[in-house]
């Protein structure tokens, strides 16, 4: 006799739960081996602090306020840089995507910008803006522009022509077509660009904060490097990783809410 459909559903659910639980096994095993290697002396503390030491250092820094204060400085840098970069990227994508003249004027420059490594501009930005906060924010903004521009531009140009023809047949003006058809159709691409920009901004922040920083996570890493405090370096790297994950989760949440109308091929 064949199994009842409900029993199959339960078995598949149990298998899925087991697989989700198994995903944590390799990270836990890695941490265990790391701790054992440190306790046995195979991994010197000056090379890499033990996980228990890293956790203790993180708690001490959190309780003293040192971690939160420097985290806030880093957060402001990346937030301001992202706001500038995303705004510029959106405006340029709209200009290039909505008109042929705009495409001719903007897209060649953006393609040239794409071939220039952002971090290679660090010396030039220091010459232009000095060694204060401005070059750090400028690097983050510069890095965040292109992912948003490219994805939104592609999303605008990929809108189904039949939708535009239907909008015209209903008598919608050009502005109404842009607002009600083109922009909603390009929204998924824009959100993909935002995710890329957030990831790139976190990576550039790591390097930007090495530029004569007097506060921030990069400042903590520089001081810890000078005194070979690997536990503080690992703590800051963990915070960078959490920032990246939190930024990605934020965009995912916005995506789930803003694109609730879009059909999904993923089964619930």
PASEBA-1860 file (N, C-alpha, C; in nm, 3 decimals):
! residues 268
1> XXXXXXXX> 0.085/-0.119/0.000/0.000/0.000/0.000/0.089/0.125/0.000 ~ 0.044/0.225/-0.070/0.121/0.351/-0.077/0.100/0.431/0.049 ~ 0.202/0.510/0.082/0.195/0.592/0.203/0.091/0.702/0.185 ~ 0.029/0.738/0.295/-0.071/0.844/0.293/-0.003/0.977/0.260 ~ -0.066/1.065/0.180/-0.002/1.194/0.144/0.040/1.276/0.265 ~ -0.039/1.273/0.371/-0.002/1.352/0.489/0.126/1.302/0.553 ~ 0.146/1.168/0.550/0.269/1.113/0.607/0.390/1.153/0.524 ~ 0.370/1.161/0.390/0.480/1.206/0.304/0.516/1.350/0.334
9> XXXXXXXX> 0.415/1.432/0.355/0.441/1.573/0.387/0.519/1.585/0.516 ~ 0.479/1.503/0.616/0.549/1.507/0.745/0.693/1.462/0.730 ~ 0.715/1.356/0.649/0.852/1.306/0.632/0.939/1.409/0.561 ~ 0.883/1.475/0.459/0.959/1.580/0.391/0.988/1.696/0.485 ~ 0.891/1.730/0.569/0.914/1.838/0.666/1.022/1.803/0.765 ~ 1.021/1.677/0.813/1.126/1.633/0.906/1.263/1.635/0.840 ~ 1.268/1.593/0.712/1.395/1.593/0.639/1.447/1.736/0.622 ~ 1.357/1.828/0.589/1.397/1.968/0.572/1.449/2.025/0.703
17> XXXXXXXX> 1.382/1.992/0.814/1.426/2.040/0.945/1.563/1.984/0.980 ~ 1.586/1.856/0.947/1.715/1.794/0.974/1.826/1.860/0.894 ~ 1.797/1.890/0.766/1.898/1.955/0.683/1.931/2.095/0.733 ~ 1.827/2.167/0.779/1.852/2.301/0.834/1.938/2.293/0.959 ~ 1.913/2.193/1.041/1.994/2.176/1.163/2.137/2.137/1.128 ~ 2.152/2.055/1.023/2.285/2.008/0.986/2.374/2.120/0.935 ~ 2.315/2.230/0.888/2.394/2.341/0.837/2.482/2.402/0.945 ~ 2.443/2.385/1.072/2.520/2.442/1.182/2.633/2.351/1.228
25> XXXXXXXX> 2.635/2.228/1.179/2.735/2.134/1.228/2.877/2.174/1.189 ~ 2.898/2.210/1.062/3.034/2.244/1.018/3.087/2.370/1.086 ~ 3.007/2.478/1.102/3.061/2.593/1.178/3.095/2.558/1.323 ~ 3.009/2.478/1.388/3.035/2.440/1.527/3.160/2.353/1.536 ~ 3.177/2.263/1.441/3.296/2.179/1.439/3.421/2.263/1.417 ~ 3.410/2.361/1.329/3.524/2.451/1.304/3.563/2.526/1.430 ~ 3.464/2.580/1.503/3.493/2.653/1.627/3.554/2.561/1.732 ~ 3.504/2.437/1.737/3.559/2.341/1.835/3.703/2.309/1.805
33> XXXXXXXX> 3.735/2.284/1.679/3.874/2.255/1.642/3.963/2.376/1.665 ~ 3.911/2.494/1.639/3.986/2.618/1.663/4.018/2.632/1.812 ~ 3.919/2.609/1.896/3.940/2.619/2.040/4.040/2.514/2.089 ~ 4.025/2.392/2.040/4.118/2.286/2.081/4.259/2.317/2.035 ~ 4.273/2.367/1.914/4.406/2.402/1.863/4.472/2.511/1.946 ~ 4.391/2.608/1.991/4.446/2.716/2.074/4.483/2.663/2.213 ~ 4.397/2.578/2.271/4.426/2.525/2.405/4.549/2.435/2.405 ~ 4.570/2.361/2.294/4.684/2.270/2.286/4.813/2.339/2.242
41> XXXXXXXX> 4.805/2.466/2.206/4.923/2.538/2.165/4.957/2.525/2.018 ~ 4.870/2.455/1.942/4.895/2.443/1.799/4.874/2.576/1.727 ~ 4.785/2.659/1.781/4.759/2.792/1.725/4.802/2.895/1.828 ~ 4.919/2.959/1.810/4.965/3.057/1.908/4.868/3.174/1.920 ~ 4.857/3.231/2.041/4.764/3.341/2.063/4.801/3.464/1.981 ~ 4.930/3.484/1.958/4.971/3.599/1.879/4.936/3.582/1.731 ~ 4.911/3.457/1.691/4.869/3.430/1.553/4.717/3.441/1.540 ~ 4.644/3.379/1.633/4.498/3.383/1.631/4.446/3.347/1.769
49> XXXXXXXX> 4.371/3.439/1.830/4.317/3.415/1.962/4.209/3.307/1.957 ~ 4.191/3.237/2.069/4.090/3.132/2.078/3.950/3.192/2.076 ~ 3.850/3.116/2.031/3.712/3.166/2.030/3.664/3.213/2.168 ~ 3.704/3.142/2.272/3.663/3.183/2.406/3.723/3.318/2.443 ~ 3.847/3.342/2.402/3.911/3.471/2.428/3.843/3.582/2.347 ~ 3.809/3.551/2.223/3.740/3.649/2.138/3.606/3.686/2.200 ~ 3.531/3.587/2.247/3.402/3.613/2.308/3.416/3.697/2.434 ~ 3.515/3.666/2.516/3.538/3.743/2.639/3.576/3.888/2.605
57> XXXXXXXX> 3.661/3.906/2.505/3.701/4.041/2.463/3.581/4.119/2.411 ~ 3.495/4.052/2.333/3.377/4.119/2.280/3.285/4.167/2.392 ~ 3.265/4.084/2.493/3.181/4.123/2.606/3.241/4.241/2.681 ~ 3.373/4.238/2.702/3.439/4.349/2.772/3.426/4.480/2.692 ~ 3.446/4.472/2.561/3.436/4.592/2.479/3.292/4.643/2.472 ~ 3.197/4.552/2.473/3.056/4.594/2.470/3.016/4.660/2.601 ~ 3.059/4.603/2.712/3.023/4.658/2.843/3.089/4.794/2.868 ~ 3.211/4.810/2.817/3.282/4.937/2.837/3.232/5.047/2.744
65> XXXXXXXX> 3.158/5.011/2.641/3.110/5.109/2.544/3.207/5.134/2.430 ~ 3.324/5.074/2.435/3.425/5.095/2.331/3.374/5.042/2.196 ~ 3.312/4.926/2.197/3.266/4.866/2.073/3.149/4.945/2.013 ~ 3.054/4.980/2.096/2.935/5.051/2.044/2.971/5.189/1.991 ~ 3.060/5.259/2.060/3.099/5.394/2.015/3.168/5.389/1.878 ~ 3.259/5.298/1.861/3.330/5.288/1.733/3.242/5.229/1.624 ~ 3.151/5.140/1.663/3.056/5.087/1.566/2.966/5.197/1.512 ~ 2.925/5.288/1.599/2.838/5.398/1.556/2.909/5.487/1.455
73> XXXXXXXX> 3.038/5.512/1.476/3.116/5.593/1.383/3.122/5.525/1.246 ~ 3.150/5.395/1.246/3.156/5.321/1.120/3.020/5.317/1.052 ~ 2.914/5.301/1.130/2.779/5.297/1.074/2.745/5.430/1.006 ~ 2.780/5.542/1.068/2.752/5.672/1.008/2.827/5.688/0.877 ~ 2.952/5.644/0.873/3.030/5.656/0.750/2.965/5.579/0.635 ~ 2.929/5.454/0.662/2.874/5.373/0.555/2.732/5.420/0.519 ~ 2.656/5.469/0.615/2.520/5.517/0.587/2.523/5.642/0.500 ~ 2.611/5.737/0.533/2.620/5.860/0.453/2.672/5.828/0.312
81> XXXXXXXX> 2.777/5.745/0.305/2.831/5.709/0.175/2.729/5.637/0.088 ~ 2.652/5.546/0.148/2.550/5.474/0.073/2.439/5.568/0.026 ~ 2.397/5.658/0.115/2.290/5.752/0.077/2.332/5.835/-0.044 ~ 2.456/5.882/-0.045/2.505/5.962/-0.158/2.517/5.876/-0.283 ~ 2.582/5.760/-0.270/2.607/5.674/-0.385/2.479/5.621/-0.448 ~ 2.386/5.576/-0.364/2.260/5.521/-0.416/2.178/5.630/-0.484 ~ 2.175/5.749/-0.425/2.100/5.860/-0.486/2.155/5.894/-0.624 ~ 2.287/5.904/-0.635/2.348/5.936/-0.764/2.321/5.824/-0.864
89> XXXXXXXX> 2.335/5.698/-0.818/2.312/5.585/-0.907/2.171/5.580/-0.960 ~ 2.073/5.608/-0.874/1.933/5.606/-0.916/1.906/5.716/-1.019 ~ 1.954/5.836/-0.991/1.932/5.949/-1.082/1.995/5.921/-1.219 ~ 2.119/5.874/-1.220/2.186/5.846/-1.347/2.116/5.733/-1.424 ~ 2.068/5.632/-1.351/1.998/5.522/-1.418/1.867/5.569/-1.479 ~ 1.796/5.657/-1.411/1.673/5.711/-1.466/1.700/5.795/-1.591 ~ 1.805/5.875/-1.585/1.840/5.958/-1.701/1.878/5.871/-1.820 ~ 1.962/5.770/-1.796/2.008/5.684/-1.906/1.901/5.587/-1.953
97> XXXXXXXX> 1.816/5.543/-1.861/1.720/5.440/-1.897/1.595/5.493/-1.964 ~ 1.560/5.618/-1.938/1.433/5.670/-1.986/1.445/5.751/-2.115 ~ 1.567/5.775/-2.163/1.582/5.851/-2.287/1.710/5.810/-2.358 ~ 1.705/5.813/-2.491/1.823/5.778/-2.571/1.933/5.882/-2.552 ~ 1.894/6.009/-2.544/1.993/6.114/-2.525/2.065/6.097/-2.391 ~ 1.987/6.062/-2.289/2.047/6.038/-2.158/2.140/5.919/-2.160 ~ 2.104/5.815/-2.233/2.191/5.697/-2.243/2.324/5.734/-2.308 ~ 2.317/5.811/-2.416/2.440/5.850/-2.485/2.529/5.935/-2.395
105> XXXXXXXX> 2.466/6.020/-2.312/2.544/6.110/-2.227/2.601/6.040/-2.104 ~ 2.525/5.946/-2.047/2.561/5.891/-1.916/2.629/5.755/-1.924 ~ 2.576/5.664/-2.005/2.623/5.525/-2.000/2.771/5.508/-2.034 ~ 2.826/5.578/-2.136/2.970/5.560/-2.161/3.056/5.597/-2.040 ~ 3.019/5.705/-1.971/3.096/5.746/-1.853/3.086/5.641/-1.743 ~ 2.966/5.584/-1.724/2.948/5.483/-1.621/3.024/5.355/-1.654 ~ 3.032/5.321/-1.781/3.107/5.202/-1.820/3.257/5.223/-1.797 ~ 3.304/5.345/-1.819/3.444/5.375/-1.787/3.466/5.366/-1.636
113> XXXXXXXX> 3.370/5.419/-1.560/3.380/5.413/-1.415/3.385/5.269/-1.367 ~ 3.313/5.179/-1.435/3.308/5.039/-1.395/3.445/4.973/-1.403 ~ 3.528/5.018/-1.497/3.658/4.955/-1.516/3.764/5.008/-1.421 ~ 3.732/5.111/-1.345/3.829/5.170/-1.252/3.807/5.108/-1.113 ~ 3.906/5.036/-1.059/3.890/4.982/-0.923/3.873/5.096/-0.822 ~ 3.771/5.084/-0.739/3.742/5.192/-0.643/3.860/5.218/-0.551 ~ 3.921/5.112/-0.500/4.028/5.129/-0.403/4.153/5.192/-0.466 ~ 4.165/5.183/-0.599/4.280/5.246/-0.665/4.270/5.398/-0.659
121> XXXXXXXX> 4.151/5.450/-0.630/4.132/5.595/-0.621/4.168/5.650/-0.483 ~ 4.203/5.563/-0.390/4.232/5.609/-0.254/4.339/5.718/-0.249 ~ 4.455/5.700/-0.315/4.555/5.809/-0.310/4.505/5.940/-0.368 ~ 4.428/5.931/-0.478/4.377/6.053/-0.540/4.276/6.122/-0.450 ~ 4.189/6.045/-0.385/4.091/6.103/-0.294/4.158/6.169/-0.174 ~ 4.270/6.111/-0.129/4.344/6.172/-0.018/4.402/6.306/-0.061 ~ 4.454/6.312/-0.184/4.507/6.439/-0.237/4.396/6.542/-0.248 ~ 4.279/6.500/-0.296/4.169/6.593/-0.315/4.104/6.637/-0.184
129> XXXXXXXX> 4.077/6.541/-0.097/3.993/6.567/0.020/4.067/6.564/0.153 ~ 4.198/6.535/0.151/4.271/6.527/0.277/4.257/6.389/0.340 ~ 4.280/6.382/0.471/4.279/6.253/0.540/4.172/6.248/0.648 ~ 4.069/6.333/0.633/3.960/6.333/0.731/3.851/6.234/0.694 ~ 3.728/6.272/0.722/3.615/6.184/0.695/3.575/6.184/0.548 ~ 3.600/6.293/0.478/3.552/6.307/0.341/3.602/6.197/0.247 ~ 3.732/6.163/0.243/3.775/6.057/0.150/3.714/5.921/0.183 ~ 3.690/5.893/0.310/3.630/5.766/0.348/3.488/5.756/0.294
137> XXXXXXXX> 3.410/5.862/0.316/3.272/5.863/0.267/3.268/5.865/0.115 ~ 3.361/5.939/0.052/3.365/5.947/-0.094/3.395/5.811/-0.156 ~ 3.484/5.734/-0.097/3.515/5.601/-0.149/3.392/5.510/-0.142 ~ 3.322/5.514/-0.030/3.203/5.431/-0.015/3.096/5.472/-0.115 ~ 3.076/5.603/-0.131/2.976/5.652/-0.225/3.012/5.613/-0.368 ~ 3.137/5.628/-0.404/3.182/5.595/-0.539/3.160/5.447/-0.569 ~ 3.187/5.361/-0.470/3.170/5.218/-0.491/3.024/5.178/-0.501 ~ 2.935/5.253/-0.435/2.793/5.216/-0.430/2.716/5.259/-0.553
145> XXXXXXXX> 2.773/5.346/-0.636/2.699/5.402/-0.748/2.668/5.296/-0.854 ~ 2.770/5.225/-0.900/2.753/5.143/-1.020/2.658/5.025/-1.003 ~ 2.661/4.948/-0.893/2.563/4.838/-0.883/2.419/4.885/-0.894 ~ 2.387/4.998/-0.830/2.251/5.051/-0.840/2.222/5.098/-0.982 ~ 2.317/5.171/-1.039/2.297/5.223/-1.175/2.274/5.109/-1.273 ~ 2.364/5.010/-1.274/2.358/4.904/-1.374/2.228/4.824/-1.363 ~ 2.189/4.787/-1.241/2.069/4.704/-1.225/1.941/4.782/-1.255 ~ 1.933/4.907/-1.210/1.812/4.985/-1.238/1.803/5.018/-1.387
153> XXXXXXXX> 1.913/5.054/-1.447/1.916/5.081/-1.591/1.870/4.959/-1.670 ~ 1.923/4.842/-1.634/1.882/4.718/-1.700/1.736/4.687/-1.675 ~ 1.689/4.713/-1.551/1.549/4.687/-1.519/1.454/4.776/-1.599 ~ 1.492/4.903/-1.616/1.408/4.995/-1.695/1.400/4.949/-1.840 ~ 1.515/4.912/-1.896/1.516/4.871/-2.036/1.454/4.733/-2.058 ~ 1.433/4.657/-1.951/1.377/4.522/-1.964/1.227/4.517/-1.941 ~ 1.165/4.631/-1.914/1.020/4.632/-1.893/0.950/4.586/-2.021 ~ 0.852/4.499/-2.004/0.779/4.442/-2.118/0.714/4.553/-2.202
161> XXXXXXXX> 0.746/4.553/-2.331/0.691/4.654/-2.422/0.538/4.645/-2.428 ~ 0.485/4.525/-2.411/0.339/4.509/-2.418/0.269/4.582/-2.304 ~ 0.336/4.591/-2.189/0.279/4.667/-2.079/0.271/4.815/-2.114 ~ 0.376/4.865/-2.179/0.375/5.006/-2.219/0.268/5.031/-2.325 ~ 0.254/4.938/-2.416/0.150/4.954/-2.519/0.011/4.953/-2.456 ~ -0.008/4.867/-2.356/-0.136/4.865/-2.286/-0.160/4.996/-2.213 ~ -0.053/5.051/-2.150/-0.067/5.179/-2.079/-0.105/5.290/-2.175 ~ -0.044/5.290/-2.295/-0.078/5.393/-2.394/-0.222/5.378/-2.441
169> XXXXXXXX> -0.266/5.253/-2.457/-0.403/5.232/-2.503/-0.506/5.280/-2.401 ~ -0.466/5.283/-2.272/-0.554/5.335/-2.168/-0.541/5.487/-2.152 ~ -0.458/5.547/-2.234/-0.446/5.692/-2.233/-0.352/5.748/-2.129 ~ -0.262/5.668/-2.075/-0.167/5.717/-1.975/-0.062/5.806/-2.042 ~ -0.031/5.915/-1.976/0.074/6.004/-2.027/0.211/5.941/-2.004 ~ 0.315/6.006/-2.058/0.450/5.953/-2.041/0.489/5.947/-1.893 ~ 0.456/6.052/-1.819/0.487/6.054/-1.676/0.412/5.943/-1.602 ~ 0.286/5.921/-1.639/0.207/5.816/-1.574/0.259/5.677/-1.612
177> XXXXXXXX> 0.306/5.662/-1.734/0.366/5.534/-1.774/0.491/5.505/-1.690 ~ 0.573/5.608/-1.669/0.695/5.590/-1.589/0.658/5.552/-1.446 ~ 0.562/5.621/-1.388/0.528/5.602/-1.247/0.453/5.470/-1.222 ~ 0.362/5.435/-1.312/0.275/5.320/-1.287/0.321/5.191/-1.355 ~ 0.409/5.201/-1.455/0.449/5.082/-1.529/0.600/5.058/-1.522 ~ 0.678/5.158/-1.563/0.823/5.137/-1.576/0.890/5.119/-1.441 ~ 0.865/5.211/-1.348/0.931/5.202/-1.218/0.891/5.077/-1.140 ~ 0.761/5.041/-1.131/0.728/4.915/-1.063/0.792/4.793/-1.131
185> XXXXXXXX> 0.799/4.795/-1.266/0.861/4.684/-1.336/1.010/4.674/-1.311 ~ 1.075/4.788/-1.286/1.220/4.790/-1.263/1.256/4.775/-1.115 ~ 1.156/4.777/-1.027/1.183/4.771/-0.883/1.261/4.647/-0.841 ~ 1.229/4.526/-0.891/1.310/4.410/-0.851/1.458/4.426/-0.885 ~ 1.487/4.482/-1.001/1.627/4.504/-1.040/1.693/4.606/-0.949 ~ 1.618/4.710/-0.911/1.673/4.810/-0.820/1.710/4.748/-0.686 ~ 1.627/4.660/-0.635/1.655/4.597/-0.506/1.776/4.505/-0.514 ~ 1.794/4.439/-0.628/1.916/4.359/-0.648/2.039/4.451/-0.645
193> XXXXXXXX> 2.028/4.565/-0.712/2.138/4.660/-0.709/2.168/4.711/-0.570 ~ 2.063/4.733/-0.491/2.084/4.778/-0.353/2.160/4.674/-0.273 ~ 2.127/4.547/-0.291/2.197/4.442/-0.218/2.345/4.440/-0.254 ~ 2.375/4.454/-0.383/2.515/4.458/-0.425/2.586/4.581/-0.369 ~ 2.519/4.694/-0.372/2.580/4.817/-0.322/2.610/4.808/-0.173 ~ 2.519/4.750/-0.098/2.542/4.735/0.046/2.662/4.645/0.072 ~ 2.674/4.536/-0.003/2.787/4.446/0.017/2.919/4.515/-0.018 ~ 2.920/4.585/-0.132/3.041/4.654/-0.174/3.078/4.764/-0.075
201> XXXXXXXX> 2.978/4.834/-0.022/3.004/4.944/0.072/3.072/4.892/0.198 ~ 3.029/4.776/0.247/3.092/4.719/0.367/3.237/4.683/0.338 ~ 3.264/4.626/0.220/3.401/4.590/0.184/3.490/4.714/0.174 ~ 3.438/4.818/0.111/3.518/4.941/0.096/3.536/5.008/0.231 ~ 3.437/4.998/0.319/3.450/5.056/0.453/3.571/5.000/0.527 ~ 3.595/4.870/0.510/3.709/4.807/0.578/3.839/4.875/0.539 ~ 3.854/4.904/0.409/3.976/4.968/0.362/3.976/5.117/0.393 ~ 3.861/5.182/0.375/3.854/5.327/0.396/3.889/5.364/0.539
209> XXXXXXXX> 3.854/5.278/0.633/3.882/5.310/0.773/4.029/5.290/0.811 ~ 4.108/5.246/0.716/4.253/5.238/0.741/4.321/5.372/0.713 ~ 4.245/5.469/0.660/4.302/5.599/0.623/4.299/5.692/0.744 ~ 4.402/5.688/0.822/4.419/5.783/0.933/4.292/5.799/1.016 ~ 4.228/5.688/1.051/4.105/5.695/1.130/4.138/5.716/1.277 ~ 4.058/5.799/1.343/4.073/5.821/1.487/3.959/5.756/1.565 ~ 3.867/5.694/1.495/3.756/5.621/1.556/3.698/5.529/1.451 ~ 3.624/5.430/1.496/3.563/5.334/1.404/3.626/5.197/1.419
217> XXXXXXXX> 3.568/5.100/1.352/3.618/4.963/1.360/3.758/4.952/1.301 ~ 3.783/5.025/1.192/3.916/5.024/1.132/4.022/5.079/1.227 ~ 3.985/5.180/1.304/4.076/5.237/1.404/4.111/5.132/1.508 ~ 4.011/5.056/1.553/4.035/4.950/1.650/4.128/4.843/1.593 ~ 4.106/4.808/1.465/4.190/4.706/1.401/4.334/4.754/1.389 ~ 4.354/4.881/1.353/4.490/4.933/1.341/4.564/4.931/1.474 ~ 4.495/4.974/1.580/4.558/4.971/1.712/4.588/4.829/1.755 ~ 4.492/4.738/1.730/4.512/4.599/1.769/4.627/4.535/1.690
225> XXXXXXXX> 4.643/4.574/1.565/4.753/4.521/1.485/4.887/4.564/1.543 ~ 4.897/4.690/1.584/5.023/4.740/1.640/5.062/4.665/1.766 ~ 4.963/4.625/1.846/4.991/4.555/1.972/4.967/4.404/1.961 ~ 4.945/4.356/1.837/4.926/4.213/1.809/4.812/4.153/1.892 ~ 4.705/4.229/1.905/4.587/4.182/1.979/4.490/4.119/1.879 ~ 4.514/3.992/1.849/4.433/3.925/1.747/4.288/3.907/1.791 ~ 4.263/3.906/1.921/4.124/3.891/1.967/4.040/4.012/1.927 ~ 4.096/4.133/1.939/4.023/4.254/1.900/4.004/4.257/1.749
233> XXXXXXXX> 4.105/4.214/1.673/4.093/4.211/1.527/3.979/4.118/1.486 ~ 3.971/4.002/1.547/3.865/3.907/1.512/3.728/3.963/1.551 ~ 3.720/4.029/1.666/3.593/4.091/1.708/3.545/4.191/1.604 ~ 3.636/4.276/1.557/3.598/4.378/1.457/3.558/4.314/1.325 ~ 3.628/4.208/1.286/3.591/4.137/1.164/3.452/4.075/1.176 ~ 3.422/4.022/1.294/3.289/3.966/1.317/3.182/4.074/1.307 ~ 3.212/4.193/1.359/3.114/4.303/1.352/3.094/4.347/1.208 ~ 3.203/4.353/1.130/3.189/4.384/0.987/3.096/4.283/0.920
241> XXXXXXXX> 3.115/4.154/0.953/3.032/4.050/0.893/2.886/4.066/0.932 ~ 2.861/4.100/1.060/2.724/4.119/1.106/2.660/4.239/1.036 ~ 2.738/4.345/1.015/2.686/4.461/0.941/2.641/4.421/0.801 ~ 2.724/4.342/0.734/2.688/4.297/0.600/2.563/4.211/0.598 ~ 2.554/4.118/0.693/2.436/4.031/0.700/2.310/4.111/0.733 ~ 2.324/4.207/0.825/2.208/4.288/0.863/2.161/4.373/0.747 ~ 2.255/4.429/0.671/2.217/4.510/0.554/2.145/4.425/0.451 ~ 2.195/4.303/0.427/2.130/4.216/0.330/1.991/4.175/0.378
249> XXXXXXXX> 1.978/4.147/0.507/1.847/4.109/0.562/1.748/4.224/0.551 ~ 1.797/4.347/0.568/1.708/4.464/0.556/1.652/4.475/0.415 ~ 1.740/4.458/0.314/1.693/4.468/0.176/1.598/4.353/0.145 ~ 1.626/4.234/0.197/1.535/4.121/0.176/1.397/4.149/0.235 ~ 1.394/4.211/0.352/1.266/4.244/0.414/1.189/4.345/0.330 ~ 1.260/4.447/0.280/1.196/4.545/0.193/1.146/4.477/0.066 ~ 1.226/4.386/0.012/1.189/4.315/-0.110/1.063/4.232/-0.089 ~ 1.056/4.160/0.022/0.939/4.077/0.049/0.812/4.161/0.064
257> XXXXXXXX> 0.828/4.280/0.117/0.711/4.366/0.137/0.674/4.442/0.010 ~ 0.775/4.491/-0.061/0.747/4.574/-0.179/0.707/4.491/-0.300 ~ 0.752/4.365/-0.306/0.726/4.281/-0.423/0.628/4.170/-0.391 ~ 0.536/4.197/-0.300/0.438/4.095/-0.264/0.349/4.060/-0.382 ~ 0.337/4.151/-0.479/0.254/4.127/-0.597/0.319/4.033/-0.696 ~ 0.451/4.014/-0.685/0.522/3.937/-0.787/0.507/3.787/-0.762 ~ 0.466/3.708/-0.862/0.456/3.564/-0.842/0.593/3.503/-0.820 ~ 0.599/3.398/-0.741/0.724/3.334/-0.708/0.722/3.189/-0.751
265> XXXX> 0.837/3.140/-0.800/0.846/2.999/-0.840/0.885/2.911/-0.722 ~ 0.920/2.975/-0.607/0.960/2.900/-0.489/0.836/2.855/-0.416 ~ 0.826/2.728/-0.388/0.709/2.676/-0.316/0.713/2.717/-0.172 ~ 0.597/2.739/-0.115/0.586/2.783/0.024/0.603/2.664/0.118
END
